[in-house]
């Protein structure tokens, strides 16, 4: 029989910080976000990658749940919701920074014309749509290009990182609640 300390963990086993767990899991999550980004970018030339990017995006809640549930079980059901939530926020912060760095390198140095090419495609699409509102949208986009008010790659990546961390904190709270909802096998509630 295993002896438990007052914290509910076996004696001799130090508690793992949610920051450490989040950073470790964030590295793997960064790989997932990077794969999602590159699948989305290359879907303009290989359409099947658009489906893969969508599937990767849909997997995010399940991946976060897996990480948080694993931590909860590892701590024998003693992990506080606040710790799981912080772990989730750290997962998103670290993962988003990794993916953001790779996106920045790609958009700034490897394919700096990515956004301008997408905007040109959008203008062409709206002009050929035959809709009055499409023509107005094309005019608006054209005016933005001429006035050089389109956001830079750095701005786009930074905004995406902030959005990811904010939405990730909300998702982490929900997944933390779900991770704690089921009892840990072999541990009385």
Order of alpha helices (4+ residues) and beta strands (2+ residues): alpha-alpha-alpha-alpha-alpha-alpha
